[in-house]
Amino acid sequence: MKRAKANQQQQRSRKLAGAFRSLSGPFSATIVFSFFINLLMLVAPMYMLQVYDRVLSSRNETTLIMLTIIAGGLLVVFGLLELVRSRVLVRIGWKLDEKLNADVFKAVFARSVMKGGGGNSQALRDLDSVREFLTGQGLIAFCDAPWVPVFLAVIYMFHPLLGFAATIGAVIIFALALSNEFATRKPLAEASKESVSADGFVTTSLRNAEAVQAMGMMPGILQRWRKKHADVLSRQSLASDRAGAILATSKAVRMMLQVGVLGTGAFLALQREITPGTMIAASILMGRALAPVESAVGQWRGFIKARSAFNRLNDVLLNQEDDRDPMPLPAPKGEVSAENAVVVPPGTRTPVLRGVRFKIDPGETLGVIGPSGAGKSSLARALMGIWPVASGSIRLDGADIHDWDKTQLGPYLGYLPQDVELFEGTVAENIARFREVDPDEVVRAAKRAGAHEMILRLPDGYDTEIGASGQSLSGGQRQRVGLARALYNDVRVVLLDEPNANLDTAGEKALLNALAEIKKEGVSVIMITHRPPLLGTADKVLALDNGQVQAFGPRQEVLQKYTRPAAVSGGNRQQQVSGGQSGQAPAGEPAQASDQGGDGEQGQSGGEDGDESQAASGEQRTGKATTVTPFSR
């Protein structure tokens, strides 16, 4: 198994290289264009050589005109080749982006899923950095650099002493380029790392802007960001100072070499070893020979940035799940089962679920109960195929959930997480899961969720634009739109994680009606809740504690172990007792939980199981209340 994993990673590590290999044709064309471009760069020095040595000495205007026409024509070709090369590089960047953007997006998304939504889009920005380097002057400098020996060889043909001087200059500037690499590599790498961290911190802060504003957290948040930003600036400044010093030295060395070659050429001309035209031509050629090296020094920071981006892209794609094209399976009927499932959250080694076993038939409703940290939300992620199963299996209609094609299976699954996140777009687009909007299906889903009337009261109805994360809607409205999205189209399995969070009395009533309707349609429902009204719709109940199944079976049989009538006091109110925390019932007695059903919206959202809602609800009746509570261990 380890060998298979290694082979998978080795093949995935070749994905980025494979994208470049597929562009070998355009890259080869760029090299060919670079050859002719650099060859045509000899036009100017050769023109100067002929003018000084032939035209001025012979005073022949016809020769001057012909040389000028020929040189002008060749320089026009030079300009056209430069234009074509530039456009080819732009197309290379565009094609590379086109070949990789889907894989990078999927990899970023998969990484975010593994981190519970805590990922970022840095990899997409890295792809932009690689593309920009390919289309900018940096790659052109590296394409021209291999032709430096050609120019040096021509200078040697003029005179060995001139060639030696030019070679010394090229070596000095190349040494400066290497020193630039060693001097800036570490600070630029640290700056890049800190920049990614600062960007992630800003993204998280903006996502929680309301909490920051309400609780006066701005000074602390600002101080933390400024510290991170200052670290980025200090490292970038250090790298820029070093690179600037090396670049200035490089320019000064180049100009001194230019003077040195002219002086040496003049001396050789005085000795009648070369002509004045050769002196001028050698000076121009040396400038041309040193230009790519000097340009590479100037573009080195961009090269380091692109190289770091390339390595990060490679790391991201290494961890991406292999794209598979499994054989399409028949539409699921809704039989869900777990067979000794062990679930380990990505990035950790400790199982949060151990040996989970249960099975529900198509059309049955399963209620999942348990105290905070029992593993309920982890089970939800495993059932939806979000988290992998370390051992055992989660099956849908007998097939492992990970063997299904996600694109094929998605329309048959409905999922309402604890924290409902909507996307920027219209209400209709969100309900339709950003597929092609079918108005009839959208309205049908909204009516099933009891959200149709609420949506019609929005400013533009189903065409109302929702801001990022659905911020233009209240918590209850987001919950109901999220429920409509979960019930969209011909779903066969629906998983609801605390579906009554943020719902008022009317919203909970609509939820109960929706559950009754989809039950008639034979939809399998798995819901994590403690509300007796919701549990009353369940056929079976699964009780979890500490990641293990404590009980599974018919609803009444399981709930009898964890419910008891409680006298109502203080105006039909109950004392809230959270299992496993302060206020826990005495040993041997199940703890009571209060009815949290009220008129306002109530936030019960949380993160992973440690943040799950602990509140178990009771159904108030005259004189008595039935409570469903987390069980004591």
Buried (B, 14 or more C-beta within 10 A) or exposed (E): EEEEEEEBBEEBBEBBEEBBEEBEEBBEBBEEBBBEBBBBBBBBBBBBBBBBBBBEEEEEEEBBEEBEEBBEEBBEEBEEBBEBBBEBBBBBBEBBBEBBBEBBBBBBEBBBBBEBEEBBBBBBBBBBBBBBBBBBBBBBBBBBBEBBEBBBEBBBEBBEBBBBBBBEBBEBBBEBBEBBBEBBBEBBBBBBBBBBBBBBBBBEBEBEEEEBEEEEBEEEBEEBBEEBBEBBBBBBEBBBEBBEBBBEBBBEBBEEBBEBBBEBBEEBBEEEBBBBBBBBBBBBBBBBBBBBBBBBBBBBBBBBBBBBBBEBBBEBBBEBEEEEEEEEBEEBBBBBBBBEBBBBBBEEEEBBBBBBEBBBBBBBBBBBBBBBBBBBBBBBBBBBBBBBBBEBBBBBBEBEBBBBEEEEBBBBBBBBBBBBEBBEBBBBBBBBBEEEBBEEBBBBBBBBBBBBEBBEEBEEEBEBEBEEBBEBBBBBBBBBBBBBBBBBBEBBBBBBBBBBBBBBEBBBEBBBBBBEBBBEEEBBBBBBBBBBBBBBBBBBBBBBBBBBBBBBBEBEEBBEBBBBEBEBEEEEEBEBBBBBEEEBBEEEEBBBBBBBBEEEBBEBBBEBBEBBBBBBBBBBEEEBBBBBBBBBE
